[in-house]
Amino acid sequence: MTIFYILLIFIVIASLIAVETTDLLSAVICVGAMGFGVSLLFLFLRAPDIAITQIVVEILGLIILIRATISRDLTFISGDKEFFATIVSVAIVFVIFLAGLRVFETLPEFGTPVFAERPDTASQTYIREGLAKTGAANVVASVILDYRAYDTLGEATVLFTSIIGATVILRRSAKRTIDTLRPVSPS
Amino acid sequence: MPYALSFLLFVIGLYCAVVKKNMVKIVLGILIMECAVNLFLVMLGYRHEGVAPIVDRTHLESKAALDGFVSIAVDPLPQALVLTAIVISLGSLALMISICIRIYEKYGTFDITQIRRLRG
């Protein structure tokens, strides 16, 4: 149980440094530390599939982010801060935090999931009949690839669309005038 | 208490996305919020002394063994949905960063307060 608190406090500190540092490359590296801490925490929360996926996504995301921040001539953040606006924003965010803490009183205690007391929930059905109906020993794999396969299809569609969008935005030869398209007449 | 810490992580990301003026910092804030929400959803399904939801051959021999496995396994449904959300966050990150790179090439800055001119 203490390992959760250690990892969570590590994640919170890493994200605080990432938010407050003035060097963009340091901020990106701190977000990478936060992501690997989250994947370690997923491993301790008995979710090995998500831990593996999080590590792969974290490495790819770090490569993308470093591509954006490295070799830019101004990676340092400068300029004066607007003091009053920052104070107001921090106050509003703090009030949101205090109001949100009341919600957690309505949830069951950490470590006692909701589905445990109800035998008719979908989770219990998946665990009970997952192997017999789909043939997958890993219940998570049987959920994403069989019970909710349309969800995974939608995920693949979203990923494909976003990659197409990124390719279109980053394409060099986007502007091509009429003159360059016209064939040169031999004369 | 772990719920509150993950919500604190979400609030840090929200602060970063609202207050900061650098575009890359805003993207990092959105990433932190995504991580916090994924963490909270997986925590909802955690059980003390639980095991990962992977069925063993010995669990299928009798109904009592299967019932025992159901009473110690963690919730597989949030894990499956969070798996989808993590992969989608990678796609949205690539899209946001490509927009940031394009704006940097056009205006020469990441600061959102200096991007005012509508140049054709």
Boltz contact constraints between the chains, C-beta under 6 A:
constraints:
  - contact:
      token1: [A, 4]
      token2: [B, 2]
      max_distance: 6.0
  - contact:
      token1: [A, 8]
      token2: [B, 5]
      max_distance: 6.0
  - contact:
      token1: [A, 12]
      token2: [B, 9]
      max_distance: 6.0
  - contact:
      token1: [A, 15]
      token2: [B, 12]
      max_distance: 6.0
  - contact:
      token1: [A, 15]
      token2: [B, 32]
      max_distance: 6.0
  - contact:
      token1: [A, 18]
      token2: [B, 28]
      max_distance: 6.0
  - contact:
      token1: [A, 19]
      token2: [B, 16]
      max_distance: 6.0
  - contact:
      token1: [A, 24]
      token2: [B, 24]
      max_distance: 6.0
  - contact:
      token1: [A, 27]
      token2: [B, 28]
      max_distance: 6.0
  - contact:
      token1: [A, 31]
      token2: [B, 28]
      max_distance: 6.0
  - contact:
      token1: [A, 31]
      token2: [B, 31]
      max_distance: 6.0
  - contact:
      token1: [A, 38]
      token2: [B, 35]
      max_distance: 6.0
  - contact:
      token1: [A, 38]
      token2: [B, 39]
      max_distance: 6.0
  - contact:
      token1: [A, 45]
      token2: [B, 42]
      max_distance: 6.0
  - contact:
      token1: [A, 45]
      token2: [B, 46]
      max_distance: 6.0
  - contact:
      token1: [A, 46]
      token2: [B, 50]
      max_distance: 6.0
  - contact:
      token1: [A, 46]
      token2: [B, 52]
      max_distance: 6.0
  - contact:
      token1: [A, 46]
      token2: [B, 74]
      max_distance: 6.0
  - contact:
      token1: [A, 47]
      token2: [B, 42]
      max_distance: 6.0
  - contact:
      token1: [A, 47]
      token2: [B, 79]
      max_distance: 6.0
  - contact:
      token1: [A, 48]
      token2: [B, 52]
      max_distance: 6.0
  - contact:
      token1: [A, 50]
      token2: [B, 79]
      max_distance: 6.0
  - contact:
      token1: [A, 50]
      token2: [B, 82]
      max_distance: 6.0
  - contact:
      token1: [A, 50]
      token2: [B, 83]
      max_distance: 6.0
  - contact:
      token1: [A, 53]
      token2: [B, 83]
      max_distance: 6.0
  - contact:
      token1: [A, 53]
      token2: [B, 86]
      max_distance: 6.0
  - contact:
      token1: [A, 54]
      token2: [B, 86]
      max_distance: 6.0
  - contact:
      token1: [A, 57]
      token2: [B, 86]
      max_distance: 6.0
  - contact:
      token1: [A, 57]
      token2: [B, 90]
      max_distance: 6.0
  - contact:
      token1: [A, 60]
      token2: [B, 90]
      max_distance: 6.0
  - contact:
      token1: [A, 61]
      token2: [B, 93]
      max_distance: 6.0
  - contact:
      token1: [A, 64]
      token2: [B, 94]
      max_distance: 6.0
  - contact:
      token1: [A, 64]
      token2: [B, 97]
      max_distance: 6.0
  - contact:
      token1: [A, 68]
      token2: [B, 97]
      max_distance: 6.0
  - contact:
      token1: [A, 68]
      token2: [B, 100]
      max_distance: 6.0
  - contact:
      token1: [A, 68]
      token2: [B, 101]
      max_distance: 6.0
  - contact:
      token1: [A, 69]
      token2: [B, 24]
      max_distance: 6.0
  - contact:
      token1: [A, 77]
      token2: [B, 22]
      max_distance: 6.0
  - contact:
      token1: [A, 86]
      token2: [B, 19]
      max_distance: 6.0
  - contact:
      token1: [A, 89]
      token2: [B, 18]
      max_distance: 6.0
  - contact:
      token1: [A, 89]
      token2: [B, 19]
      max_distance: 6.0
  - contact:
      token1: [A, 93]
      token2: [B, 11]
      max_distance: 6.0
  - contact:
      token1: [A, 93]
      token2: [B, 14]
      max_distance: 6.0
  - contact:
      token1: [A, 93]
      token2: [B, 15]
      max_distance: 6.0
  - contact:
      token1: [A, 97]
      token2: [B, 11]
      max_distance: 6.0
  - contact:
      token1: [A, 100]
      token2: [B, 7]
      max_distance: 6.0
  - contact:
      token1: [A, 101]
      token2: [B, 4]
      max_distance: 6.0
  - contact:
      token1: [A, 104]
      token2: [B, 3]
      max_distance: 6.0
  - contact:
      token1: [A, 110]
      token2: [B, 2]
      max_distance: 6.0
  - contact:
      token1: [A, 111]
      token2: [B, 48]
      max_distance: 6.0
  - contact:
      token1: [A, 113]
      token2: [B, 45]
      max_distance: 6.0
  - contact:
      token1: [A, 113]
      token2: [B, 47]
      max_distance: 6.0
  - contact:
      token1: [A, 113]
      token2: [B, 75]
      max_distance: 6.0
  - contact:
      token1: [A, 115]
      token2: [B, 75]
      max_distance: 6.0
  - contact:
      token1: [A, 123]
      token2: [B, 75]
      max_distance: 6.0
  - contact:
      token1: [A, 123]
      token2: [B, 77]
      max_distance: 6.0
  - contact:
      token1: [A, 124]
      token2: [B, 70]
      max_distance: 6.0
  - contact:
      token1: [A, 126]
      token2: [B, 76]
      max_distance: 6.0
  - contact:
      token1: [A, 127]
      token2: [B, 70]
      max_distance: 6.0
  - contact:
      token1: [A, 127]
      token2: [B, 73]
      max_distance: 6.0
  - contact:
      token1: [A, 131]
      token2: [B, 55]
      max_distance: 6.0
  - contact:
      token1: [A, 137]
      token2: [B, 54]
      max_distance: 6.0
  - contact:
      token1: [A, 137]
      token2: [B, 55]
      max_distance: 6.0
  - contact:
      token1: [A, 138]
      token2: [B, 54]
      max_distance: 6.0
  - contact:
      token1: [A, 139]
      token2: [B, 53]
      max_distance: 6.0
  - contact:
      token1: [A, 139]
      token2: [B, 76]
      max_distance: 6.0
  - contact:
      token1: [A, 140]
      token2: [B, 76]
      max_distance: 6.0
  - contact:
      token1: [A, 140]
      token2: [B, 79]
      max_distance: 6.0
  - contact:
      token1: [A, 140]
      token2: [B, 80]
      max_distance: 6.0
  - contact:
      token1: [A, 143]
      token2: [B, 76]
      max_distance: 6.0
  - contact:
      token1: [A, 143]
      token2: [B, 80]
      max_distance: 6.0
  - contact:
      token1: [A, 144]
      token2: [B, 80]
      max_distance: 6.0
  - contact:
      token1: [A, 151]
      token2: [B, 84]
      max_distance: 6.0
  - contact:
      token1: [A, 155]
      token2: [B, 84]
      max_distance: 6.0
  - contact:
      token1: [A, 155]
      token2: [B, 87]
      max_distance: 6.0
  - contact:
      token1: [A, 155]
      token2: [B, 88]
      max_distance: 6.0
  - contact:
      token1: [A, 158]
      token2: [B, 88]
      max_distance: 6.0
  - contact:
      token1: [A, 159]
      token2: [B, 91]
      max_distance: 6.0
  - contact:
      token1: [A, 162]
      token2: [B, 91]
      max_distance: 6.0
  - contact:
      token1: [A, 162]
      token2: [B, 95]
      max_distance: 6.0
  - contact:
      token1: [A, 165]
      token2: [B, 95]
      max_distance: 6.0
  - contact:
      token1: [A, 166]
      token2: [B, 94]
      max_distance: 6.0
  - contact:
      token1: [A, 166]
      token2: [B, 95]
      max_distance: 6.0
  - contact:
      token1: [A, 166]
      token2: [B, 98]
      max_distance: 6.0
  - contact:
      token1: [A, 169]
      token2: [B, 98]
      max_distance: 6.0
  - contact:
      token1: [A, 169]
      token2: [B, 102]
      max_distance: 6.0
  - contact:
      token1: [A, 170]
      token2: [B, 98]
      max_distance: 6.0
